[in-house]
Every structure is written in C-alpha cells, then in structure tokens.
Amino acid sequence: MIGAMTLVAVFLVAYAIKLGVLGREDRSSWGALSLTILYAHEACIATMIVAGTAAVARARRFGDAARLVVAPVEGRTRDRRFHRAAGRIAAIASVLALITAAGVLAGMYLRAVS
C-alpha cells in the first residue's frame, strides 16, 4: 500500500510539473459529457487519496512492526475495522478512477482527430 501511495504521489508531482511547464488543458472544446467524466475522475482520485491516507494513518496505530511492538488489543479491533473500510473505499475509488481515466483519454483522442 505504501508503494501504491508512493506511485500516486509521484504522479501528482509529475502532473504539477506538467501544469507548470505546459499549463492547463484547453477545456473550451470539451463537451458536457467529457467535463462530467473529468470531474468524476478527479473526485475518484481525491477520494482514493483521502481514504488511502486515512487507512495508512490508522494502520500505523496497530503498532511498530519493525520493533515487534503491538498496540493494545482493545484499540486494535476498532482500528482494524476503520482501516478495512477506508482501504475498501480507496480500492473502489482507484478502480473507478481507472475507468474514468479511460473515458477522459478516449475523449482526448476523439477531440484530437476531429
């Protein structure tokens, strides 16, 4: 999961550099459907980042695996439930982000050939 979050962070940094060098996309030629798909994609990405961060933060409360220090049992059950729910939300959001990214890319290709 840390590796996945690192990849997302690298992508966000690369996107920020792209914005700085090339600027934003010209959305004036984008139709309502394309914009809706883009905004849905951005919402999925935001949900994935927030839920993933919450899952990692809660997982850190389980204890320090490197030192084999384990958190008290009473706190672990609630933390695991929260961690599992946040992880599922992040996983579902990532799948939806992939699907909507395909829609955004398809729209870009369609606009490029027309």
N, C-alpha and C positions, 0 to 999 in steps of 0.2 A: 504494500500500500504506500509506503514511503517512496518507493521507486516511481509509482504512478503519479503521486503528488509532485515529485521532482520533475517528471516529464511535463505535467501541466504547467508548472512554474516556468520551465524553460520555454514552453510555447508562449506563455503570456509575455515573457521578456522579449522573445523574438517578435511578437506582434507589436509590442510597444516600440521596438526599434523600427519595424516596418512603418508604423504610423509616423515616426519622426522623420524618416528618410523619404518615404513616398506619399505620405498623407493619407487621408481617409478615402474610401471608395466614393465615387460619384453616384449617389443614390437617386439622382433626378430621373434616370431612365428605369428605375426599378418599379415594378407594379405592386399593387397592394398585397398580392399573394406572396411575392418574393420578400417584401418587407415583413410580413407576418411570420414567415418561416425564419427569417433572420432574427427577429425579436424573440421567437420561441427558442431558437438555438442559444441566444445569449442568456435567456432565463435558465435554460438547462445547464449551461456552463456555470452560472452563478450558483445555482442550487447544488451542483456537484461540488464546487469549491467549499461552500459553507458547510454542507453535510460531511464532506470528507475531513475538513478541518475539525469539526465537532467530534467525529469518530476518533480521529487521532488524539485529540486532546483528552477524550475520555479513556482511551486505551492506555495512555500514559499513567492514569491513576491506578491501573492494575498492579503496578509495581515496577521495579527495575530488573528486567530480565538479565541484564549483563552481570548484575551483582547477586542475582537469585534472591532478591528481596521482594516479598509478596505482600500486597495490601491486605488489610483485614477482611475476613470473609463477608461481614455484613455490608460493606460498601461495594464489594465486587459484583454482587448479583444485580443491583440497580445499575451500576456502571456498564455491565455487560449487556443488559437489556437496551440501554441507551446507545451503546456502541453498535450493537447489532442493527437497531432501527436506523441510526444515522448512516451506517455502512450500506444498508439496503437502499436507502434514499439516494445516496451518492452513486451506487451502481446503476440504479434505474435511470437516474439523470444522465449518467455517462452514455448509456445506450441510446436514450432519446437525443442527446447531443450529437451522437454519431449519425443518427438517422436524419436529423435536421441539418447537419453539416452537408450531408449528401444532397439535400434539397437546395441549400444555398449554392453549392458548387454547380449543380445542374442549372440553376437559374443564371449563374455567371456564364456558363458555356452557351446557354441559349441566347443571352444578350450579346455575347461576343460574335456569334455567327449571323445575327440579324442586323 
